[in-house]
Amino acid sequence: MMNHTLKNQYNLRPGTIITGKWHGNNYTIVKELGYGANGVVYLAKHKNTQVALKMSDNGMSITSEVNVLKSFAKVQGPQTLGPSLLDVDDWRILQGGPAISFYVMEYIQGPDLLSFLHKKGKSWAIVLFLQLLSDLEVLHENGWVFGDLKPENLIVTGPPPRIRCIDVGGTTMQGRAIKEFTEFYDRGYWGLGSRKAEPSYDLFSAAMIMINSAYPNRFKKTTGGISQIREAIRQKPELLKFEKALVKALQGHYSHAKQMRVDLLNVMVDKPILDPSLPPKRTDSGTTVNSQKKVPQAGRQMTRQTYRKKKKKSGWTEFFIIAMVLGILYALYTFNKLL
């Protein structure tokens, strides 16, 4: 846990100037944004630009989070799931005294996910959720698991609306134990799996976030397990149509975010969208059947060129579906904003 003397001793007032020991950059504190187990986050200004500055007495924690943000920048380009890293330095308050480690990141502005849905409508939930799954797929491909995934950490920026995350403190390398979690979104709490950092852990949390969108005040654990959560899903029409995909995520049946994404898209269009990258299924009799596409004629093998064409066609189908939904929702978003 964070040494809370850090928050008490360095309860920085607005106007306090933080000067980096090594890089010499100045940051003027505007207000506190929040604090947790690993440090305090402030809104600050640097050359008339608003930034988020996090400081901690735990240098290892700062180093770990900085490494995560650097990894995000390498694998996701300009539209990262997490904030962009801007600076890393130490702040020495008194000459000869101990230095406080801090890093500076992009300040992501906007309402949190549930606030956005409350204001703009729950019809946006599936669009933002599909965005989240796309970002998680890239994150997982590069060896990370987000860990402490919850609506409070998800901000909707825009227009056009896009989901971003403001806290990477729980992000963990795959194969290790989850560093931070929140009970409602933790499969271990519900008795539905371990706290091992693997893609299925994030996908459980993602499913619970989608459920949370229909239950803004959440619900308490009673019997626990899949039976209680399934019952909650069946009581909400907006969740019931996605029941199959949600239950598969809750029970750990997805190993990739794209698998869950394809299933959700299939529900939206009411017909299968093929994903040639998924392995064929094996029946009880031992024969191999591809459940997503017709079996080629006897003696005929699918060429690499045919495979690519099918995959490209599937990708374009998915693109146009999402573009159509986004276009309708964005038009409603713009209209409501003008009112």
MARMITI-738892 format. One record per residue (C-alpha): x, y, z; residue in three letters. Coordinates in pm, whole numbers, padded with zeros to 5 digits, always signed. Layout:
BEGIN
XYZALA/...
//
This chain:
BEGIN
+00000+00000+00000MET/+00103+00359-00054MET/+00270+00533+00236ASN/-00009+00782+00311HIS/+00241+01028+00460THR/+00312+01102+00093LEU/-00041+01234+00050LYS/-00039+01413+00385ASN/+00312+01559+00370GLN/+00292+01657+00004TYR/-00070+01768-00013ASN/+00025+02014-00281LEU/-00168+02338-00306ARG/-00272+02494-00636PRO/+00015+02704-00769GLY/+00290+02479-00634THR/+00567+02446-00892ILE/+00729+02106-00945ILE/+01074+02131-01108THR/+01233+01814-01244GLY/+01578+01743-01108LYS/+01716+01597-01432TRP/+01518+01754-01715HIS/+01442+02088-01553GLY/+01080+02107-01669ASN/+00839+02310-01456ASN/+00487+02194-01374TYR/+00234+02412-01190THR/-00015+02219-00979ILE/-00380+02298-01054VAL/-00562+02044-00835LYS/-00554+01686-00711GLU/-00723+01435-00939LEU/-00703+01134-00710GLY/-00481+00898-00513TYR/-00451+00527-00457GLY/-00219+00250-00347ALA/+00068+00361-00568ASN/+00066+00740-00559GLY/-00109+01073-00602VAL/-00221+01218-00936VAL/-00246+01593-00996TYR/-00374+01808-01277LEU/-00089+02042-01369ALA/+00008+02296-01635LYS/+00321+02294-01846HIS/+00364+02574-02101LYS/-00013+02642-02102ASN/-00089+02274-02163THR/-00281+02066-01911GLN/-00109+01742-01808VAL/-00155+01472-01545ALA/+00136+01435-01302LEU/+00170+01127-01082LYS/+00415+01112-00793MET/+00496+00829-00558SER/+00735+00729-00283ASP/+00752+00387-00452ASN/+01013+00419-00725GLY/+00955+00062-00847MET/+00586+00135-00901SER/+00667+00446-01104ILE/+00919+00251-01315THR/+00664-00026-01382SER/+00391+00217-01492GLU/+00633+00412-01710VAL/+00733+00089-01884ASN/+00367+00011-01950VAL/+00306+00354-02103LEU/+00617+00319-02320LYS/+00493-00018-02439SER/+00152+00132-02525PHE/+00319+00399-02736ALA/+00520+00141-02931LYS/+00236-00093-03016VAL/-00069+00128-03056GLN/+00042+00445-03232GLY/-00125+00783-03174PRO/-00462+00641-03058GLN/-00347+00452-02750THR/-00578+00293-02496LEU/-00380+00456-02216GLY/-00242+00811-02188PRO/+00073+00918-02372SER/+00389+00945-02160LEU/+00545+01295-02163LEU/+00818+01308-01897ASP/+00981+01108-01616VAL/+01186+01277-01344ASP/+01250+01331-00971ASP/+01148+01625-00753TRP/+01378+01723-00468ARG/+01183+01945-00230ILE/+01471+02037+00003LEU/+01840+02060-00079GLN/+01998+01733+00030GLY/+01656+01581+00106GLY/+01498+01271-00049PRO/+01371+01289-00407ALA/+01013+01206-00502ILE/+00974+01017-00829SER/+00710+01139-01071PHE/+00601+01103-01429TYR/+00390+01325-01653VAL/+00132+01196-01896MET/-00138+01320-02129GLU/-00442+01457-01947TYR/-00741+01275-02092ILE/-01057+01484-02063GLN/-01414+01365-02078GLY/-01682+01186-01875PRO/-01628+00838-01741ASP/-01794+00556-01932LEU/-02110+00522-01721LEU/-02164+00900-01705SER/-02136+00920-02084PHE/-02389+00638-02132LEU/-02627+00797-01881HIS/-02619+01125-02073LYS/-02599+01007-02435LYS/-02787+00680-02416GLY/-02711+00312-02364LYS/-02712+00253-02740SER/-02352+00377-02735TRP/-02246+00094-02502ALA/-02188-00173-02769ILE/-01995+00067-02997VAL/-01758+00172-02718LEU/-01731-00186-02599PHE/-01621-00301-02946LEU/-01355-00027-02942GLN/-01235-00150-02604LEU/-01206-00508-02730LEU/-01000-00394-03031SER/-00758-00212-02800ASP/-00738-00507-02561LEU/-00655-00740-02851GLU/-00349-00529-02939VAL/-00249-00502-02574LEU/-00271-00880-02528HIS/-00078-00950-02847GLU/+00210-00755-02698ASN/+00224-00951-02373GLY/+00023-00735-02132TRP/-00301-00772-01938VAL/-00478-00458-01818PHE/-00583-00606-01486GLY/-00785-00344-01299ASP/-01033-00279-01579LEU/-01342-00087-01459LYS/-01569+00200-01576PRO/-01410+00452-01338GLU/-01083+00415-01528ASN/-01246+00450-01871LEU/-01294+00799-02015ILE/-01489+00881-02331VAL/-01320+01154-02535THR/-01434+01318-02856GLY/-01615+01393-03072PRO/-01619+01143-03224PRO/-01655+00943-02902PRO/-01362+00715-02823ARG/-01286+00515-02512ILE/-00955+00578-02332ARG/-00809+00461-02000CYS/-00663+00694-01737ILE/-00498+00447-01500ASP/-00245+00180-01598VAL/-00140+00096-01243GLY/-00287-00254-01262GLY/-00140-00348-01600THR/+00059-00671-01563THR/+00281-00883-01784MET/+00108-01203-01891GLN/+00177-01505-01673GLY/+00221-01309-01350ARG/-00030-01246-01072ALA/-00270-00953-01119ILE/-00132-00653-00927LYS/-00455-00461-00863GLU/-00821-00549-00896PHE/-01168-00427-00802THR/-01395-00699-00662GLU/-01700-00656-00888PHE/-01483-00697-01202TYR/-01256-00970-01058ASP/-01328-01328-01158ARG/-01160-01458-00843GLY/-01415-01269-00632TYR/-01701-01438-00817TRP/-01536-01781-00800GLY/-01498-01800-01178LEU/-01123-01824-01220GLY/-00779-01734-01094SER/-00602-01397-01075ARG/-00342-01502-01327LYS/-00266-01230-01582ALA/-00402-01369-01908GLU/-00637-01232-02177PRO/-00938-01417-02035SER/-00899-01218-01710TYR/-00948-00889-01896ASP/-01237-01032-02096LEU/-01416-01131-01775PHE/-01376-00772-01652SER/-01492-00637-01988ALA/-01809-00849-01969ALA/-01876-00722-01616MET/-01834-00363-01740ILE/-02097-00429-02005MET/-02325-00573-01737ILE/-02248-00273-01516ASN/-02374-00043-01793SER/-02721-00194-01739ALA/-02681-00186-01359TYR/-02520+00156-01288PRO/-02527+00090-00912ASN/-02393-00265-00964ARG/-02539-00547-00754PHE/-02414-00731-00449LYS/-02271-01079-00454LYS/-02508-01331-00298THR/-02471-01686-00424THR/-02189-01584-00655GLY/-02080-01794-00950GLY/-02217-01790-01302ILE/-02578-01854-01194SER/-02617-01519-01017GLN/-02458-01319-01298ILE/-02652-01506-01568ARG/-02975-01424-01386GLU/-02878-01056-01379ALA/-02813-01069-01755ILE/-03155-01222-01824ARG/-03335-00946-01634GLN/-03210-00674-01874LYS/-03326-00679-02241PRO/-03017-00486-02353GLU/-02798-00763-02208LEU/-03014-01065-02287LEU/-02943-01053-02661LYS/-02569-01073-02585PHE/-02610-01345-02320GLU/-02418-01615-02507LYS/-02108-01399-02562ALA/-02117-01257-02210LEU/-02143-01601-02048VAL/-01856-01733-02262LYS/-01640-01441-02145ALA/-01743-01492-01782LEU/-01655-01861-01797GLN/-01318-01802-01964GLY/-01403-01959-02301HIS/-01238-01679-02500TYR/-00860-01676-02537SER/-00860-01369-02765HIS/-01056-01043-02749ALA/-01127-01066-03123LYS/-01326-01387-03066GLN/-01562-01207-02831MET/-01578-00911-03068ARG/-01682-01131-03361VAL/-01956-01295-03152ASP/-02096-00954-03048LEU/-02092-00833-03408LEU/-02276-01149-03516ASN/-02554-01060-03273VAL/-02573-00705-03408MET/-02612-00812-03773VAL/-02800-01136-03700ASP/-02576-01336-03934LYS/-02227-01485-03901PRO/-01915-01278-03967ILE/-01634-01516-04053LEU/-01301-01512-03875ASP/-01066-01743-04072PRO/-00798-01708-03803SER/-01001-01916-03555LEU/-00917-02289-03541PRO/-01166-02552-03665PRO/-01371-02747-03414LYS/-01335-03123-03363ARG/-01649-03332-03321THR/-01695-03623-03080ASP/-01641-03866-03367SER/-01297-03719-03429GLY/-01378-03546-03758THR/-01273-03186-03805THR/-01539-02931-03894VAL/-01494-02559-03944ASN/-01800-02412-03776SER/-01758-02073-03941GLN/-01743-02158-04310LYS/-01849-02432-04551LYS/-01619-02727-04592VAL/-01439-02706-04929PRO/-01524-02962-05194GLN/-01353-03299-05162ALA/-00990-03293-05263GLY/-00989-02915-05290ARG/-00764-02716-05060GLN/-00810-02349-04979MET/-00522-02152-05126THR/-00348-01875-04937ARG/-00492-01624-05184GLN/-00848-01748-05121THR/-00788-01732-04747TYR/-00671-01371-04772ARG/-00970-01275-04986LYS/-01213-01426-04736LYS/-01041-01258-04444LYS/-01035-00923-04625LYS/-01405-00954-04714LYS/-01486-01035-04350SER/-01287-00733-04235GLY/-01467-00498-04474TRP/-01807-00634-04367THR/-01721-00564-04005GLU/-01588-00219-04094PHE/-01906-00113-04275PHE/-02127-00241-03994ILE/-01941-00045-03731ILE/-01920+00263-03957ALA/-02296+00252-04011MET/-02371+00221-03639VAL/-02120+00493-03553LEU/-02265+00722-03819GLY/-02617+00692-03678ILE/-02505+00736-03318LEU/-02275+01027-03400TYR/-02556+01204-03583ALA/-02775+01165-03273LEU/-02483+01279-03054TYR/-02433+01596-03263THR/-02806+01668-03276PHE/-02842+01638-02897ASN/-02539+01860-02845LYS/-02699+02135-03053LEU/-03020+02125-02851LEU/
//
